[in-house]
Amino acid sequence: MKVCIVGASGKLGQYMVRHALERGYDVIGVCREQSVAKLDHFKGRIAVVPGATNDREVIERAVAGCDGVLTVLVPWGVQQYSTGTAQAVLDYAPPGARLVFSCGWHITRDGRDVYPWTFKALVAVFGRLAKLARFADLDDQVEACRRIFASDTRWTVVRGSDLEEGESQGLPAWSRHVGDPILASNRTRRVDFALFMVAALENDALVREAPAIVGCNTPSVLAHTGGN
């Protein structure tokens, strides 16, 4: 399988590169030119296409011939970075390719997610401050996902809970809606978020799903699986 990882130089992206290589995939990484050095430890094992991930020409070149595309949707700045990235992937990925995108729990597909007031307050405050500072625009990520949900591609949008570092615990558990008690622990190892993204490439049950994930060894998951 030939896989393009858009946003390969970030922490999540580097974990995805590692998991993809462990599965024997041919990997192409896309990252900003100033971040290429972060991928030096994969030199000789992956191809790197430098450039902004919302640059349509960069994405068109990187995804050519790929069977799957893993995309980190980052709402940097106020220039619709996430939306531009998502639209370029939707437009240029080969027909039938598996497209897997990452975002946070704040994204909802059908409005049936149930968020605690503390979460909604945090998103609202951070969203306003980040936009005022021109650092990030959460509405951009919302629009990017709206376009993905409306597309007829073979997409999956993986919605991550709060991330932490640490050794892998295994493939995270997931639910269609935030508010499901199994998600209550709200913690996932970043390495396992990446594992879920890569595994989704070959999981047809996740096509056109927006799974909200949580670590498989968290208390809420163990409580609902009998500790197994």
C-alpha positions as CSV (number, residue, x, y, z in Angstrom):
1,M,0.0,0.0,0.0
2,K,1.2,3.5,-0.9
3,V,0.3,6.0,1.8
4,C,0.6,9.8,1.9
5,I,0.8,11.4,5.4
6,V,-0.1,15.1,5.3
7,G,1.5,16.8,8.4
8,A,4.1,14.1,8.8
9,S,6.6,16.2,10.8
10,G,4.3,16.8,13.8
11,K,4.2,14.5,16.8
12,L,1.1,12.7,15.6
13,G,2.4,12.6,12.0
14,Q,5.7,11.0,13.1
15,Y,3.9,8.3,15.0
16,M,1.8,7.6,11.9
17,V,4.9,7.3,9.8
18,R,6.3,4.8,12.2
19,H,3.1,2.7,12.3
20,A,2.8,2.8,8.5
21,L,6.4,1.7,8.0
22,E,5.9,-1.1,10.5
23,R,3.1,-2.4,8.3
24,G,5.3,-2.3,5.3
25,Y,3.6,0.6,3.5
26,D,5.4,2.9,1.1
27,V,5.2,6.3,2.7
28,I,5.2,9.8,1.4
29,G,5.3,12.6,4.0
30,V,4.2,16.2,3.5
31,C,5.3,18.9,5.8
32,R,6.4,22.6,5.7
33,E,9.9,23.2,4.4
34,Q,11.2,24.4,7.7
35,S,10.1,21.1,9.4
36,V,11.7,18.7,6.9
37,A,14.6,18.1,9.3
38,K,12.2,16.6,11.9
39,L,11.9,13.6,9.5
40,D,15.6,13.0,9.2
41,H,15.5,9.8,11.3
42,F,13.2,8.3,8.6
43,K,15.7,9.3,5.8
44,G,16.0,6.6,3.1
45,R,12.7,5.0,4.3
46,I,10.2,7.6,3.2
47,A,9.8,10.2,0.5
48,V,9.2,13.8,1.6
49,V,7.3,16.5,-0.3
50,P,8.1,19.8,1.3
51,G,5.5,22.6,1.3
52,A,2.5,24.0,3.0
53,T,-0.2,21.4,3.4
54,N,-2.9,23.7,2.0
55,D,-0.8,24.3,-1.1
56,R,-2.9,22.5,-3.8
57,E,0.1,21.8,-6.1
58,V,2.0,20.2,-3.2
59,I,-0.9,18.0,-2.3
60,E,-1.6,17.1,-5.9
61,R,2.0,15.9,-6.3
62,A,2.1,14.1,-3.0
63,V,-1.1,12.0,-3.2
64,A,-0.6,10.9,-6.8
65,G,-0.9,7.1,-7.0
66,C,-1.6,6.7,-3.3
67,D,-4.0,4.1,-1.9
68,G,-4.5,6.0,1.3
69,V,-4.1,9.5,2.6
70,L,-3.7,10.3,6.3
71,T,-4.3,14.0,7.1
72,V,-3.7,16.0,10.3
73,L,-6.2,18.9,10.2
74,V,-4.5,21.8,12.0
75,P,-6.5,25.1,12.2
76,W,-3.4,27.2,12.1
77,G,-3.8,31.0,11.6
78,V,-6.9,32.5,10.1
79,Q,-6.4,31.7,6.4
80,Q,-8.5,28.6,6.3
81,Y,-5.5,26.3,6.6
82,S,-7.5,23.2,7.6
83,T,-10.2,23.8,4.9
84,G,-7.6,24.3,2.2
85,T,-5.8,21.1,3.2
86,A,-8.9,19.0,3.3
87,Q,-10.3,20.4,0.0
88,A,-7.0,19.7,-1.7
89,V,-6.9,16.1,-0.5
90,L,-10.6,15.6,-1.5
91,D,-9.9,17.0,-4.9
92,Y,-6.7,15.3,-5.8
93,A,-6.6,11.9,-4.0
94,P,-7.1,9.1,-6.5
95,P,-10.7,7.7,-6.9
96,G,-11.4,5.1,-4.3
97,A,-8.4,6.0,-2.0
98,R,-9.0,5.7,1.7
99,L,-8.9,9.2,3.3
100,V,-8.5,9.4,7.0
101,F,-8.5,12.8,8.8
102,S,-7.7,13.8,12.4
103,C,-9.5,16.4,14.5
104,G,-10.8,16.9,18.1
105,W,-14.0,16.0,19.9
106,H,-15.4,19.5,19.3
107,I,-16.3,18.4,15.7
108,T,-19.8,16.9,15.4
109,R,-21.2,15.2,12.4
110,D,-24.9,15.0,13.2
111,G,-25.3,17.2,16.2
112,R,-26.0,14.2,18.5
113,D,-22.8,14.5,20.5
114,V,-23.4,15.5,24.1
115,Y,-20.6,17.7,25.6
116,P,-20.2,18.7,29.3
117,W,-20.5,22.4,30.0
118,T,-16.8,22.5,31.0
119,F,-15.8,21.2,27.6
120,K,-18.0,23.6,25.7
121,A,-16.7,26.6,27.8
122,L,-13.1,25.6,27.2
123,V,-13.7,25.3,23.4
124,A,-15.5,28.6,23.3
125,V,-12.9,30.5,25.3
126,F,-9.9,29.0,23.5
127,G,-11.6,29.5,20.2
128,R,-12.2,33.2,20.8
129,L,-8.7,33.9,22.2
130,A,-6.9,31.9,19.5
131,K,-8.8,33.7,16.7
132,L,-8.2,37.1,18.2
133,A,-4.5,36.3,18.4
134,R,-4.7,35.0,14.8
135,F,-3.1,31.8,16.1
136,A,-5.8,29.3,15.2
137,D,-9.4,29.2,14.0
138,L,-11.5,26.3,15.2
139,D,-14.3,27.3,12.8
140,D,-11.8,26.5,10.0
141,Q,-11.6,22.9,11.3
142,V,-15.4,22.7,11.5
143,E,-15.7,23.9,7.9
144,A,-13.0,21.4,6.8
145,C,-15.0,18.5,8.3
146,R,-18.3,19.8,6.9
147,R,-16.8,19.4,3.4
148,I,-15.4,16.0,4.2
149,F,-18.8,14.8,5.5
150,A,-20.5,16.0,2.4
151,S,-18.1,14.3,0.0
152,D,-18.6,11.0,-1.7
153,T,-15.1,9.8,-1.1
154,R,-14.1,6.9,1.2
155,W,-13.4,9.1,4.2
156,T,-13.1,8.6,8.0
157,V,-12.7,11.5,10.4
158,V,-11.1,10.4,13.7
159,R,-12.0,12.6,16.6
160,G,-9.4,12.5,19.4
161,S,-9.9,12.9,23.1
162,D,-7.2,14.7,25.2
163,L,-3.8,13.4,24.2
164,E,-1.0,12.2,26.4
165,E,2.4,10.8,25.8
166,G,3.5,7.3,26.9
167,E,4.0,3.8,25.6
168,S,1.3,2.3,23.4
169,Q,-1.7,0.7,25.1
170,G,-3.1,-0.7,21.9
171,L,-5.9,0.3,19.5
172,P,-8.3,2.8,21.1
173,A,-12.0,2.1,21.7
174,W,-14.5,4.4,19.9
175,S,-18.0,5.5,19.8
176,R,-20.1,7.4,17.2
177,H,-21.1,10.1,19.7
178,V,-19.3,12.1,22.4
179,G,-21.3,11.5,25.6
180,D,-21.2,7.8,25.4
181,P,-20.1,6.6,28.8
182,I,-17.3,4.5,27.3
183,L,-15.5,7.8,26.4
184,A,-15.8,9.4,29.8
185,S,-12.1,9.0,30.6
186,N,-11.2,11.5,27.8
187,R,-7.6,10.3,27.4
188,T,-5.7,8.7,24.6
189,R,-2.0,8.1,24.1
190,R,-0.9,10.1,21.1
191,V,0.9,7.0,19.7
192,D,-2.4,5.2,19.8
193,F,-4.3,8.0,18.1
194,A,-1.8,7.5,15.3
195,L,-2.3,3.7,15.4
196,F,-6.1,4.1,15.0
197,M,-5.5,6.5,12.0
198,V,-3.3,4.0,10.3
199,A,-5.5,1.0,11.1
200,A,-8.5,2.8,9.7
201,L,-6.9,2.6,6.2
202,E,-7.8,-1.1,6.1
203,N,-11.0,-1.0,8.1
204,D,-14.0,-0.7,5.8
205,A,-16.4,-0.6,8.8
206,L,-15.0,3.0,9.4
207,V,-15.7,4.3,5.9
208,R,-17.9,7.5,6.3
209,E,-17.8,7.3,10.1
210,A,-16.5,9.9,12.5
211,P,-15.4,7.8,15.5
212,A,-14.6,9.5,18.8
213,I,-11.8,7.6,20.4
214,V,-10.5,6.9,23.9
215,G,-7.6,4.9,25.2
216,C,-8.3,1.2,25.5
217,N,-6.9,0.9,29.0
218,T,-8.7,3.9,30.5
219,P,-11.1,3.4,33.4
220,S,-14.2,4.2,31.3
221,V,-13.3,1.6,28.7
222,L,-12.4,-1.1,31.3
223,A,-15.6,-0.4,33.2
224,H,-17.7,-1.1,30.0
225,T,-15.7,-4.1,28.8
226,G,-15.3,-6.0,32.1
227,G,-11.6,-5.2,32.2
228,N,-10.9,-7.2,29.0
